[in-house]
């Protein structure tokens, strides 16, 4: 291990020991979940982000490929306080350290993750890079360039494919979908056609779907105007359900606007209230943008709110079968309190078909 740093674009830096070489410049974010590090590292929503985990001991139960949420790890780099060298779990296939090495992920070990988290909460999500003190020129060059805006194009499926043999035909717009979301839909009696994010409305309607599902994904929803236009053209023609990025894209297609949160919502214990039932559930979240209250369309109804900051966590259309949920009902990682949302949507599709 070499002495290394998290260098931020504003001049701040945080020391540690760097393994795996320098990272590219990326957003530096934090996640407060105590478990689920492997699911987070492989969630496509973390594309172009350096992920700081606030729990002090990471890797103690090892890694297991079957819980990956994407085809490959998505993060640009990792920051941990302490990395377990010898994991202990009956399902463990390898150590997290070897996972980082095999997938060429730079990791800063021994960092003050508490100080990094406090800095992000106070100043907002920064741009940073992991590097050694000897790489000053690389750091300056990396931080001088703007971040890319094509995250969804890089993580969406390159070609359409099918999953499941259920009765309900659901077309999934893949903006960076997690594996567990697909598993939930298949388990809920769906025959899925998963299509790239840039698929046109006519192509989606040609699959004769009972419903369209818009997935989670990375980046700024405003960076994919073509997908928003596709959803706009689907309004009134087919039931739609959006999760996380899909929630934001649907909202924009219906006339709402989105904004960047100061430091995002990333964790497994975010309380959300269902405004209809007044029931509060703990939710898994991973997003840096939210739907704004400003000029919120009259034809939409807010259904869920965050109890941490009051932001919109869900909406539905007043007359059309369209809804969005900001958090991750399937968890992975996180609580399973909200898996009913998949089942309820399936019931609504059956009702539409009848």
PADREN-920994 format. One record per residue (C-alpha): residue number from 1; residue in one letter; z negated, x negated, y negated. Coordinates in steps of 0.05 Angstrom, whole numbers, plus 32768, in hexadecimal, padded with zeros to 4 digits. Example, Ala and Ser with C-alpha at 12.3 -4.5 7.8 and 13.67 -1.06 7.14 Angstrom:
(rec 1,"A",(7F64,7F0A,805A))
(rec 2,"S",(7F71,7EEF,8015))
END
This chain:
(rec 1,"X",(8000,8000,8000))
(rec 2,"X",(8011,7FE9,7FBA))
(rec 3,"X",(7FEC,7FFB,7F7B))
(rec 4,"X",(8013,8033,7F5B))
(rec 5,"X",(8010,8068,7F26))
(rec 6,"X",(8024,80AE,7F13))
(rec 7,"X",(8047,80A2,7ED2))
(rec 8,"X",(8050,80DF,7EA4))
(rec 9,"X",(8086,80E6,7E70))
(rec 10,"X",(8051,80EC,7E39))
(rec 11,"X",(8036,80A6,7E48))
(rec 12,"X",(7FFA,80B8,7E72))
(rec 13,"X",(7FF3,8098,7EB7))
(rec 14,"X",(7FC4,80A0,7EF3))
(rec 15,"X",(7FB8,8067,7F25))
(rec 16,"X",(7FB7,8067,7F70))
(rec 17,"X",(7FD9,8044,7FAB))
(rec 18,"X",(8023,8052,7FB4))
(rec 19,"X",(8044,8057,7FF8))
(rec 20,"X",(808E,8063,8003))
(rec 21,"X",(80AC,8048,7FC3))
(rec 22,"X",(80B6,8069,7F80))
(rec 23,"X",(80C8,80B2,7F77))
(rec 24,"X",(80FD,80D1,7F4A))
(rec 25,"X",(80E6,80F4,7F0B))
(rec 26,"X",(80CC,8139,7F1A))
(rec 27,"X",(809C,816F,7F03))
(rec 28,"X",(8054,815F,7F15))
(rec 29,"X",(8030,819D,7F30))
(rec 30,"X",(7FEF,81AB,7F55))
(rec 31,"X",(7FDD,81D9,7F8E))
(rec 32,"X",(7F95,81EF,7F9B))
(rec 33,"X",(7F9C,8204,7FE4))
(rec 34,"X",(7F6B,81E2,8014))
(rec 35,"X",(7F9B,81E5,804F))
(rec 36,"X",(7FE6,81ED,8059))
(rec 37,"X",(7FFD,81AA,803E))
(rec 38,"X",(8037,81A6,806F))
(rec 39,"X",(8051,81EB,805D))
(rec 40,"X",(804D,81D8,8014))
(rec 41,"X",(8071,8196,801D))
(rec 42,"X",(80AB,81B9,8041))
(rec 43,"X",(80AF,81F6,8013))
(rec 44,"X",(80F3,81F3,7FEF))
(rec 45,"X",(80D0,8210,7FB1))
(rec 46,"X",(80B2,81CB,7FA5))
(rec 47,"X",(80F6,81AA,7F9C))
(rec 48,"X",(80F5,8177,7F63))
(rec 49,"X",(80AA,8178,7F5F))
(rec 50,"X",(8073,8145,7F6B))
(rec 51,"X",(803B,816C,7F8D))
(rec 52,"X",(7FF2,815D,7F80))
(rec 53,"X",(7FC2,817C,7FB2))
(rec 54,"X",(7F7D,8189,7F93))
(rec 55,"X",(7F57,818A,7FD6))
(rec 56,"X",(7F3B,8143,7FDD))
(rec 57,"X",(7F4A,8136,8027))
(rec 58,"X",(7F92,8141,803E))
(rec 59,"X",(7FB1,8139,8083))
(rec 60,"X",(7F74,8143,80AE))
(rec 61,"X",(7F96,8172,80DF))
(rec 62,"X",(7FD8,814B,80E2))
(rec 63,"X",(801E,8169,80E1))
(rec 64,"X",(8046,8196,810E))
(rec 65,"X",(8090,81A2,8105))
(rec 66,"X",(808D,81EC,8119))
(rec 67,"X",(8069,81FF,80D9))
(rec 68,"X",(809D,81E0,80AA))
(rec 69,"X",(80B6,8213,8079))
(rec 70,"X",(80F9,81F1,806D))
(rec 71,"X",(812A,81C4,8092))
(rec 72,"X",(810C,8187,8070))
(rec 73,"X",(80D5,8175,803E))
(rec 74,"X",(80E5,818B,7FF7))
(rec 75,"X",(80B4,8165,7FCB))
(rec 76,"X",(80C8,8129,7FA1))
(rec 77,"X",(8084,8109,7FAB))
(rec 78,"X",(803C,8116,7FC0))
(rec 79,"X",(7FF9,8106,7FA0))
(rec 80,"X",(7FB9,8108,7FC8))
(rec 81,"X",(7F72,80F0,7FBE))
(rec 82,"X",(7F66,80DB,8007))
(rec 83,"X",(7F98,80DA,8040))
(rec 84,"X",(7F7D,80E1,8087))
(rec 85,"X",(7F97,80A9,80B4))
(rec 86,"X",(7F80,80C7,80F5))
(rec 87,"X",(7F8A,8113,80F9))
(rec 88,"X",(7F66,813F,812B))
(rec 89,"X",(7F85,8181,8141))
(rec 90,"X",(7F9F,8199,8184))
(rec 91,"X",(7FE2,81AC,8165))
(rec 92,"X",(7FEB,816B,813E))
(rec 93,"X",(802C,8146,814F))
(rec 94,"X",(8023,810C,811E))
(rec 95,"X",(7FFD,80F4,80E1))
(rec 96,"X",(800E,810A,809A))
(rec 97,"X",(8018,80C1,8087))
(rec 98,"X",(804F,80B8,80BA))
(rec 99,"X",(806D,80FB,80A2))
(rec 100,"X",(8072,80DE,805C))
(rec 101,"X",(8091,809D,8077))
(rec 102,"X",(80C3,80BF,80A5))
(rec 103,"X",(80DB,80EC,806E))
(rec 104,"X",(80DB,80B6,8038))
(rec 105,"X",(80AA,80DB,800B))
(rec 106,"X",(8086,80B0,7FD7))
(rec 107,"X",(803B,80BE,7FD8))
(rec 108,"X",(8005,80A8,7FA7))
(rec 109,"X",(7FC3,80A1,7FCE))
(rec 110,"X",(7F7E,8099,7FB0))
(rec 111,"X",(7F92,80BB,7F6F))
(rec 112,"X",(7F60,80E2,7F45))
(rec 113,"X",(7F7F,8126,7F55))
(rec 114,"X",(7F48,8149,7F2E))
(rec 115,"X",(7F5C,8124,7EEE))
(rec 116,"X",(7FA6,8131,7EFB))
(rec 117,"X",(7F99,817B,7F05))
(rec 118,"X",(7F6F,8180,7EC6))
(rec 119,"X",(7FA6,815D,7E9F))
(rec 120,"X",(7FDA,818E,7EB8))
(rec 121,"X",(7FAF,81CA,7EA9))
(rec 122,"X",(7FA0,81B1,7E62))
(rec 123,"X",(7FE5,8197,7E4E))
(rec 124,"X",(8015,81BE,7E7A))
(rec 125,"X",(8044,81AA,7EB2))
(rec 126,"X",(805B,8162,7EA3))
(rec 127,"X",(8096,8139,7EBB))
(rec 128,"X",(8080,80FB,7EE2))
(rec 129,"X",(8095,80C5,7F12))
(rec 130,"X",(8070,809D,7F48))
(rec 131,"X",(807B,8052,7F43))
(rec 132,"X",(8059,800E,7F41))
(rec 133,"X",(8045,7FE8,7F03))
(rec 134,"X",(807F,7FB8,7F10))
(rec 135,"X",(80B3,7FF0,7F09))
(rec 136,"X",(80AB,7FFD,7EBE))
(rec 137,"X",(80F6,7FFD,7EB1))
(rec 138,"X",(8102,802F,7EE9))
(rec 139,"X",(80CB,805D,7ECF))
(rec 140,"X",(80E8,805D,7E89))
(rec 141,"X",(812E,806B,7EA2))
(rec 142,"X",(8118,80A2,7ED3))
(rec 143,"X",(80EF,80C6,7E9F))
(rec 144,"X",(8126,80C2,7E6B))
(rec 145,"X",(8155,80F1,7E91))
(rec 146,"X",(814D,813D,7E92))
(rec 147,"X",(813D,815D,7ED4))
(rec 148,"X",(8175,817E,7EFB))
(rec 149,"X",(817F,81CA,7EF9))
(rec 150,"X",(81A3,81D4,7F3B))
(rec 151,"X",(8166,81DA,7F69))
(rec 152,"X",(817B,821D,7F88))
(rec 153,"X",(81C2,8205,7F95))
(rec 154,"X",(81A5,81C9,7FBB))
(rec 155,"X",(8174,81F0,7FE7))
(rec 156,"X",(819B,8230,7FF7))
(rec 157,"X",(81BF,8235,803A))
(rec 158,"X",(8206,8219,8035))
(rec 159,"X",(8222,824F,8062))
(rec 160,"X",(820D,8295,8077))
(rec 161,"X",(81E9,829F,80BA))
(rec 162,"X",(81C8,82D6,80E1))
(rec 163,"X",(8182,82DF,80FF))
(rec 164,"X",(815F,8316,8127))
(rec 165,"X",(8178,8352,814C))
(rec 166,"X",(8152,838A,812A))
(rec 167,"X",(816B,83CE,8114))
(rec 168,"X",(8167,83C2,80C9))
(rec 169,"X",(819F,839A,80AA))
(rec 170,"X",(8182,836D,8073))
(rec 171,"X",(81AA,833B,804C))
(rec 172,"X",(8180,8302,8033))
(rec 173,"X",(8194,82DC,7FF4))
(rec 174,"X",(817A,8296,8003))
(rec 175,"X",(8160,8274,7FC4))
(rec 176,"X",(8136,8244,7FEE))
(rec 177,"X",(8116,8272,8020))
(rec 178,"X",(80DA,825F,8049))
(rec 179,"X",(80E0,8263,8094))
(rec 180,"X",(80A4,8292,809B))
(rec 181,"X",(80C5,82C6,806D))
(rec 182,"X",(8100,82C9,809D))
(rec 183,"X",(80D1,82CE,80D8))
(rec 184,"X",(80AD,8309,80B8))
(rec 185,"X",(80EE,832E,80AA))
(rec 186,"X",(8106,8323,80F1))
(rec 187,"X",(80C3,833B,810D))
(rec 188,"X",(80C9,837A,80E1))
(rec 189,"X",(8106,8393,8108))
(rec 190,"X",(813C,8372,80DD))
(rec 191,"X",(8181,8356,80EC))
(rec 192,"X",(8189,8322,80B5))
(rec 193,"X",(81C7,8307,8094))
(rec 194,"X",(81B0,82CB,806B))
(rec 195,"X",(81E1,82B9,8034))
(rec 196,"X",(81E6,8281,7FFF))
(rec 197,"X",(81C8,828F,7FBB))
(rec 198,"X",(820D,828F,7F9A))
(rec 199,"X",(8229,82C7,7FC7))
(rec 200,"X",(824C,82FE,7F9F))
(rec 201,"X",(8237,8347,7F9E))
(rec 202,"X",(8276,835E,7FC2))
(rec 203,"X",(8269,832D,7FFB))
(rec 204,"X",(8221,8345,8002))
(rec 205,"X",(8236,838E,8003))
(rec 206,"X",(826A,837D,8038))
(rec 207,"X",(8231,836C,8068))
(rec 208,"X",(821D,83B6,8063))
(rec 209,"X",(81D3,83A8,8057))
(rec 210,"X",(819B,83DC,805A))
(rec 211,"X",(8178,83AE,8029))
(rec 212,"X",(817F,836D,8004))
(rec 213,"X",(8146,833A,8003))
(rec 214,"X",(8144,8303,7FCE))
(rec 215,"X",(811A,82C7,7FE1))
(rec 216,"X",(80ED,8294,7FC1))
(rec 217,"X",(810B,8255,7FA5))
(rec 218,"X",(8102,821A,7F75))
(rec 219,"X",(8111,8210,7F2B))
(rec 220,"X",(811D,823D,7EEF))
(rec 221,"X",(8139,8283,7EFE))
(rec 222,"X",(8164,827E,7EC0))
(rec 223,"X",(818B,8244,7EE0))
(rec 224,"X",(81AF,8273,7F11))
(rec 225,"X",(81D3,82A6,7EE5))
(rec 226,"X",(8206,82B4,7F1C))
(rec 227,"X",(81D0,82CB,7F4C))
(rec 228,"X",(81B2,82F7,7F16))
(rec 229,"X",(81F6,8316,7F09))
(rec 230,"X",(81FE,8323,7F54))
(rec 231,"X",(81BC,8348,7F55))
(rec 232,"X",(81D0,836F,7F16))
(rec 233,"X",(820F,8387,7F3A))
(rec 234,"X",(81E5,839C,7F77))
(rec 235,"X",(81B6,83C7,7F4F))
(rec 236,"X",(81BC,8410,7F65))
(rec 237,"X",(81E6,83FE,7FA2))
(rec 238,"X",(81B2,83E4,7FD3))
(rec 239,"X",(8165,83DE,7FD8))
(rec 240,"X",(814C,839A,7FC2))
(rec 241,"X",(810C,8373,7FCA))
(rec 242,"X",(80FF,8330,7FA8))
(rec 243,"X",(80C8,82FD,7FB7))
(rec 244,"X",(80B2,82C7,7F85))
(rec 245,"X",(80F4,82AB,7F69))
(rec 246,"X",(8115,82EA,7F84))
(rec 247,"X",(80E3,8313,7F5C))
(rec 248,"X",(80F6,82ED,7F1C))
(rec 249,"X",(8141,82F2,7F29))
(rec 250,"X",(813C,833D,7F36))
(rec 251,"X",(8114,8346,7EF6))
(rec 252,"X",(8148,8321,7ECD))
(rec 253,"X",(8180,8349,7EED))
(rec 254,"X",(815C,8389,7ED7))
(rec 255,"X",(8154,8371,7E8F))
(rec 256,"X",(8111,834D,7E8F))
(rec 257,"X",(8107,8304,7E79))
(rec 258,"X",(80E0,82CC,7E99))
(rec 259,"X",(80B7,8293,7E7B))
(rec 260,"X",(8099,8252,7E92))
(rec 261,"X",(804F,8253,7EA2))
(rec 262,"X",(8024,821C,7E84))
(rec 263,"X",(8013,81FE,7EC8))
(rec 264,"X",(802C,8230,7EFB))
(rec 265,"X",(8009,8255,7F34))
(rec 266,"X",(8004,822C,7F73))
(rec 267,"X",(7FCF,8238,7FA6))
(rec 268,"X",(7FB6,8266,7FDE))
(rec 269,"X",(7F7E,828D,7FBC))
(rec 270,"X",(7F9C,82AE,7F7E))
(rec 271,"X",(7F7F,82F5,7F75))
(rec 272,"X",(7FB0,832C,7F67))
(rec 273,"X",(7FA2,8376,7F5B))
(rec 274,"X",(7FCF,83AF,7F72))
(rec 275,"X",(7FCE,83DC,7F35))
(rec 276,"X",(7FDB,841B,7F5E))
(rec 277,"X",(7FA4,8413,7F92))
(rec 278,"X",(7F76,83E4,7F6A))
(rec 279,"X",(7F72,83B9,7FA8))
(rec 280,"X",(7F6A,836F,7F9D))
(rec 281,"X",(7F86,833C,7FCD))
(rec 282,"X",(7F88,82F1,7FD0))
(rec 283,"X",(7FCF,82D7,7FCD))
(rec 284,"X",(7FF7,8297,7FDA))
(rec 285,"X",(801F,8282,7F9D))
(rec 286,"X",(8051,824C,7F8A))
(rec 287,"X",(8076,8258,7F49))
(rec 288,"X",(807D,823A,7F04))
(rec 289,"X",(809E,8275,7EE2))
(rec 290,"X",(8089,82BE,7ED8))
(rec 291,"X",(80A6,8300,7EC0))
(rec 292,"X",(8096,830D,7E77))
(rec 293,"X",(8076,834B,7E5A))
(rec 294,"X",(80A2,8344,7E1D))
(rec 295,"X",(80D9,8378,7E1B))
(rec 296,"X",(80C7,838D,7E62))
(rec 297,"X",(80FB,83C1,7E78))
(rec 298,"X",(80E4,8409,7E74))
(rec 299,"X",(8103,8419,7EB8))
(rec 300,"X",(80D3,83E7,7EDA))
(rec 301,"X",(808A,83F2,7EEB))
(rec 302,"X",(8058,83B8,7EF3))
(rec 303,"X",(8037,83C0,7F37))
(rec 304,"X",(800D,8381,7F3E))
(rec 305,"X",(7FE9,8352,7F0F))
(rec 306,"X",(7FC8,830E,7F15))
(rec 307,"X",(7F7D,8311,7F0A))
(rec 308,"X",(7F7D,82C9,7EF2))
(rec 309,"X",(7FAB,82CF,7EB6))
(rec 310,"X",(7FC5,8317,7EB6))
(rec 311,"X",(800D,8305,7EC3))
(rec 312,"X",(803D,8334,7EE8))
(rec 313,"X",(8039,832B,7F33))
(rec 314,"X",(8063,8367,7F48))
(rec 315,"X",(8091,839E,7F2F))
(rec 316,"X",(80BB,83D7,7F48))
(rec 317,"X",(80F4,83FF,7F2B))
(rec 318,"X",(80E1,8446,7F16))
(rec 319,"X",(811B,8468,7F38))
(rec 320,"X",(813F,8435,7F64))
(rec 321,"X",(8126,8414,7FA5))
(rec 322,"X",(811C,83D0,7F84))
(rec 323,"X",(80DC,83A7,7F83))
(rec 324,"X",(80C4,8360,7F76))
(rec 325,"X",(8086,833A,7F89))
(rec 326,"X",(8074,82F8,7F68))
(rec 327,"X",(8047,82DB,7F9F))
(rec 328,"X",(8056,82C9,7FE7))
(rec 329,"X",(8041,8302,8015))
(rec 330,"X",(8051,82D9,8053))
(rec 331,"X",(8020,82A2,803B))
(rec 332,"X",(8031,8261,8061))
(rec 333,"X",(8002,8247,8049))
(rec 334,"X",(7FCF,827A,8033))
(rec 335,"X",(7FAF,82BD,8044))
(rec 336,"X",(7FD3,82F4,806A))
(rec 337,"X",(7FB7,832D,8040))
(rec 338,"X",(7FFC,8340,8026))
(rec 339,"X",(8029,833F,8063))
(rec 340,"X",(8029,838C,805F))
(rec 341,"X",(805C,8386,8027))
(rec 342,"X",(8092,8373,805A))
(rec 343,"X",(807F,83AE,8087))
(rec 344,"X",(807D,83DF,804C))
(rec 345,"X",(80C2,83C9,8036))
(rec 346,"X",(80DD,83D2,807C))
(rec 347,"X",(80C1,8419,807D))
(rec 348,"X",(80E3,8427,803A))
(rec 349,"X",(8125,840E,8055))
(rec 350,"X",(811F,843B,8091))
(rec 351,"X",(8113,8474,8062))
(rec 352,"X",(8150,8462,8039))
(rec 353,"X",(817A,845E,8078))
(rec 354,"X",(8161,84A3,808F))
END
